[in-house]
Structures are given as structure tokens and as C-alpha cells.
Amino acid sequence: MDLALLDELARWENGVSPAETGDPLWKLHAYRVARYLVDCCVADLADASPPIHPQSADQLQRAVSSICANIGEGYSRRTPGDRARFYSYALGSIRESTVWYMSVRRHLTSERLGHRIDVLAQNRRLVLGMINKLNAVTGRGSGL
């Protein structure tokens, strides 16, 4: 994990509600990165210049939010197979978010876009690791 991102996450977490950070799910690093991306996306949409077309903005926000939602839902599942399935959905949403970020690149600074793509790539590695670990428990190959 990128040390700069770890510092950035630590600063960002100071502003997150204790009601949210008190959930056991918060201990899952991939979830925290995904949740951070939700806040980044909201800021990106507010700061975009020129403004992003509403349908593209909606697709981007849905894709980014879906990462967090699927990690949370997978974390709450009882069996390794169910958890792996939802983490796989999160992986798909990470890849979809990357595409949507690239589609709105002319609305963001290259520095901001590069940062978001880097954070998505780091989150992808984290989620792939979670899936691979669960698949080793269940005896399935990753196929991802």
C-alpha cells in the first residue's frame, strides 16, 4: 500500500463519524479505501470543470458507491463463498469506476484523475487479495 495514501486516509478518517468508524467493518482496509473513494468522487463531481453531464456523473457515483456497498455486504455474509461473490462484485465495480473516471477525464485535472486511478488500482489489489484468500479456503481458483 502506498505510504502517501495511508497518510491521506489517516487524515481523512479524522473527519469520519464515530458511528461509522465504530462498525467492525471499518477494520477492513479495503472498505476504508472504498469509502474514501466515495468522498473523493463527491468532491470530484462538485469541482468538475466544465460540469460533468448528469448521466455520466450519476454512473460514476453509482459505480464508486457500489464498491463500498458490495464490500460491506460481502463482509456481512456467513460463508466464504458468499463473501467471495460480493467481493467479486466490488472488483467489477472498481473496474467500472476506472472506466467512468477515464470517460470524464477532461473535467478533472490530470493530477486528480491520476490520483483516483491510483487509489482504484490499490483498492483492486486489496480486493483481489481478499478474493484469492477466500477462494483458497473454498478450494476455488480466482479466475479474476
C-alpha contacts under 8 A as a table, 3 or more apart, distances in Angstrom:
res1	aa1	res2	aa2	distance
1	M	5	L	7.46
1	M	6	L	7.34
1	M	122	Q	6.78
2	D	5	L	5.29
2	D	6	L	6.45
2	D	122	Q	7.97
3	L	6	L	4.98
3	L	7	D	6.36
4	A	7	D	5.19
4	A	8	E	6.18
5	L	8	E	4.88
5	L	9	L	5.96
5	L	119	V	7.76
6	L	9	L	5.10
6	L	10	A	6.18
7	D	10	A	5.11
7	D	11	R	6.37
8	E	11	R	5.25
8	E	12	W	6.16
9	L	12	W	4.97
9	L	13	E	5.91
9	L	33	V	7.46
9	L	36	Y	7.20
10	A	13	E	5.16
10	A	14	N	6.67
11	R	14	N	5.52
11	R	15	G	7.59
12	W	15	G	5.72
12	W	16	V	7.07
12	W	36	Y	7.52
13	E	16	V	5.11
16	V	20	E	6.93
16	V	21	T	6.90
17	S	20	E	5.34
17	S	21	T	6.36
18	P	21	T	4.86
18	P	22	G	5.56
19	A	22	G	5.42
19	A	23	D	7.08
20	E	23	D	5.78
20	E	26	W	7.34
21	T	24	P	7.84
21	T	26	W	5.44
22	G	26	W	6.93
23	D	26	W	5.57
23	D	27	K	7.97
24	P	27	K	5.78
24	P	28	L	7.93
25	L	28	L	5.65
25	L	31	Y	7.24
25	L	72	G	6.88
25	L	75	Y	7.03
26	W	29	H	7.30
26	W	31	Y	6.69
26	W	32	R	6.23
27	K	31	Y	8.00
27	K	32	R	7.76
28	L	31	Y	5.40
28	L	32	R	6.60
29	H	32	R	5.12
29	H	33	V	6.29
29	H	126	L	7.98
30	A	33	V	5.17
30	A	34	A	6.15
30	A	71	I	7.81
30	A	123	N	5.98
30	A	126	L	5.80
30	A	127	V	6.44
31	Y	34	A	5.01
31	Y	35	R	6.02
31	Y	68	C	5.97
31	Y	71	I	6.17
31	Y	72	G	7.07
32	R	35	R	5.00
32	R	36	Y	6.06
33	V	36	Y	5.02
33	V	37	L	6.28
33	V	119	V	7.67
33	V	123	N	6.45
34	A	37	L	5.03
34	A	38	V	6.54
34	A	64	V	7.59
34	A	65	S	7.85
34	A	67	I	6.12
34	A	68	C	5.06
34	A	123	N	6.96
35	R	38	V	5.13
35	R	39	D	6.81
35	R	65	S	7.79
35	R	68	C	5.75
36	Y	39	D	5.34
36	Y	40	C	6.29
37	L	40	C	4.82
37	L	41	C	5.96
37	L	64	V	6.83
37	L	116	R	7.68
37	L	119	V	7.70
37	L	120	L	7.97
38	V	41	C	5.14
38	V	42	V	6.34
38	V	61	Q	7.49
38	V	64	V	5.98
38	V	65	S	5.78
38	V	68	C	7.82
39	D	42	V	5.16
39	D	43	A	6.33
40	C	43	A	5.14
40	C	44	D	6.06
40	C	116	R	7.95
41	C	44	D	4.88
41	C	45	L	6.16
41	C	60	L	7.82
41	C	61	Q	6.50
41	C	64	V	7.28
42	V	45	L	5.29
42	V	46	A	6.32
42	V	61	Q	7.34
43	A	46	A	5.10
43	A	47	D	6.04
44	D	47	D	5.17
44	D	48	A	5.75
44	D	108	L	7.34
45	L	48	A	5.32
45	L	51	P	7.48
45	L	52	I	6.97
45	L	57	A	6.68
46	A	51	P	7.95
47	D	51	P	7.78
48	A	51	P	5.08
48	A	52	I	6.39
48	A	107	H	5.15
48	A	108	L	5.74
49	S	52	I	7.42
49	S	107	H	4.99
49	S	108	L	6.74
50	P	107	H	5.69
51	P	107	H	6.88
52	I	56	S	6.64
52	I	57	A	5.85
52	I	104	V	6.99
52	I	107	H	6.62
53	H	56	S	5.40
53	H	57	A	6.09
54	P	57	A	4.98
54	P	58	D	6.01
55	Q	58	D	5.08
55	Q	59	Q	6.22
56	S	59	Q	5.07
56	S	60	L	6.13
56	S	100	W	7.52
56	S	104	V	7.66
57	A	60	L	5.18
57	A	61	Q	6.12
58	D	61	Q	5.17
58	D	62	R	6.02
59	Q	62	R	5.14
59	Q	63	A	6.08
59	Q	100	W	7.25
60	L	63	A	5.22
60	L	64	V	6.18
60	L	97	S	6.10
60	L	100	W	5.40
60	L	101	Y	6.86
61	Q	64	V	5.26
61	Q	65	S	5.97
62	R	65	S	5.14
62	R	66	S	5.93
63	A	66	S	5.10
63	A	67	I	6.76
63	A	93	S	5.42
63	A	94	I	7.34
63	A	96	E	6.24
63	A	97	S	5.22
63	A	100	W	7.99
64	V	67	I	5.52
64	V	68	C	7.28
64	V	93	S	6.74
64	V	94	I	6.97
64	V	97	S	5.60
65	S	68	C	5.48
65	S	69	A	6.26
66	S	69	A	4.88
66	S	70	N	5.89
66	S	90	A	6.67
66	S	93	S	6.09
67	I	70	N	5.47
67	I	71	I	6.28
67	I	89	Y	7.67
67	I	90	A	4.46
67	I	91	L	7.17
67	I	93	S	5.36
67	I	94	I	6.13
68	C	71	I	5.26
68	C	72	G	6.14
68	C	90	A	7.23
69	A	72	G	5.13
69	A	73	E	6.10
69	A	90	A	7.80
70	N	73	E	4.96
70	N	74	G	5.90
70	N	86	F	5.43
70	N	87	Y	6.31
70	N	89	Y	6.30
70	N	90	A	5.16
71	I	74	G	5.10
71	I	75	Y	6.01
71	I	86	F	6.50
71	I	87	Y	5.57
71	I	90	A	6.02
72	G	75	Y	5.15
72	G	76	S	6.47
73	E	76	S	5.24
73	E	77	R	6.72
73	E	83	R	7.90
73	E	86	F	6.68
74	G	77	R	5.29
74	G	82	D	6.73
74	G	83	R	4.27
74	G	84	A	7.00
74	G	85	R	7.30
74	G	86	F	4.67
74	G	87	Y	5.91
75	Y	83	R	6.10
76	S	83	R	7.59
77	R	80	P	7.73
77	R	82	D	5.94
77	R	83	R	5.49
78	R	82	D	7.07
78	R	83	R	7.31
79	T	82	D	5.30
79	T	83	R	6.28
80	P	83	R	5.04
80	P	84	A	6.02
80	P	134	L	5.66
80	P	135	N	7.69
80	P	137	V	7.30
80	P	138	T	6.80
81	G	84	A	5.11
81	G	85	R	6.21
81	G	134	L	7.17
81	G	135	N	7.48
81	G	138	T	6.77
82	D	85	R	5.09
82	D	86	F	6.53
83	R	86	F	5.41
83	R	87	Y	6.15
83	R	134	L	7.71
84	A	87	Y	5.00
84	A	88	S	5.99
84	A	130	M	7.68
84	A	131	I	5.29
84	A	134	L	6.06
84	A	135	N	7.08
85	R	88	S	5.05
85	R	89	Y	6.46
86	F	89	Y	4.90
86	F	90	A	6.31
87	Y	90	A	4.89
87	Y	91	L	6.24
87	Y	127	V	6.55
87	Y	130	M	7.54
87	Y	131	I	6.38
88	S	91	L	4.92
88	S	92	G	6.34
88	S	127	V	7.91
88	S	131	I	6.94
89	Y	92	G	5.07
89	Y	93	S	6.30
90	A	93	S	4.95
90	A	94	I	6.20
90	A	127	V	7.59
91	L	94	I	5.02
91	L	95	R	6.39
91	L	124	R	6.27
91	L	127	V	6.43
91	L	128	L	7.27
92	G	95	R	5.16
92	G	96	E	6.12
93	S	96	E	4.84
93	S	97	S	5.90
94	I	97	S	5.08
94	I	98	T	6.29
94	I	120	L	6.29
94	I	123	N	7.64
94	I	124	R	6.43
95	R	98	T	5.13
95	R	99	V	6.54
95	R	124	R	7.94
96	E	99	V	5.17
96	E	100	W	6.29
97	S	100	W	5.00
97	S	101	Y	6.00
97	S	120	L	7.89
98	T	101	Y	5.14
98	T	102	M	6.21
98	T	117	I	6.32
98	T	120	L	6.88
99	V	102	M	5.09
99	V	103	S	6.18
100	W	103	S	4.92
100	W	104	V	6.50
101	Y	104	V	5.38
101	Y	105	R	6.16
101	Y	113	L	7.19
101	Y	116	R	7.85
101	Y	117	I	7.60
102	M	105	R	5.06
102	M	113	L	7.85
103	S	106	R	7.96
104	V	107	H	5.66
104	V	108	L	7.22
105	R	108	L	5.43
105	R	109	T	7.61
105	R	110	S	7.52
105	R	113	L	6.51
106	R	109	T	7.58
108	L	112	R	6.34
108	L	113	L	6.08
109	T	112	R	5.25
109	T	113	L	6.17
110	S	113	L	5.07
110	S	114	G	5.90
111	E	114	G	5.14
111	E	115	H	6.16
112	R	115	H	5.09
112	R	116	R	6.30
113	L	116	R	5.20
113	L	117	I	6.22
114	G	117	I	5.17
114	G	118	D	6.10
115	H	118	D	5.07
115	H	119	V	6.17
116	R	119	V	5.10
116	R	120	L	6.10
117	I	120	L	5.07
117	I	121	A	6.13
118	D	121	A	5.01
118	D	122	Q	6.23
119	V	122	Q	5.07
119	V	123	N	6.11
120	L	123	N	5.01
120	L	124	R	6.02
121	A	124	R	4.95
121	A	125	R	6.36
122	Q	125	R	5.17
122	Q	126	L	6.38
123	N	126	L	5.01
123	N	127	V	6.15
124	R	127	V	5.20
124	R	128	L	6.00
125	R	128	L	5.11
125	R	129	G	6.15
126	L	129	G	5.16
126	L	130	M	6.40
127	V	130	M	5.00
127	V	131	I	6.18
128	L	131	I	5.06
128	L	132	N	6.02
128	L	144	L	7.82
129	G	132	N	5.11
129	G	133	K	6.08
130	M	133	K	5.17
130	M	134	L	6.26
131	I	134	L	5.16
131	I	135	N	6.01
131	I	142	S	7.08
132	N	135	N	4.98
132	N	136	A	6.11
132	N	141	G	7.56
132	N	142	S	5.70
133	K	136	A	5.18
133	K	137	V	6.54
134	L	137	V	5.08
134	L	138	T	6.35
135	N	138	T	5.00
135	N	139	G	5.71
135	N	140	R	4.80
135	N	141	G	6.05
135	N	142	S	6.31
136	A	139	G	5.01
136	A	140	R	6.22
136	A	141	G	7.21
137	V	140	R	7.87
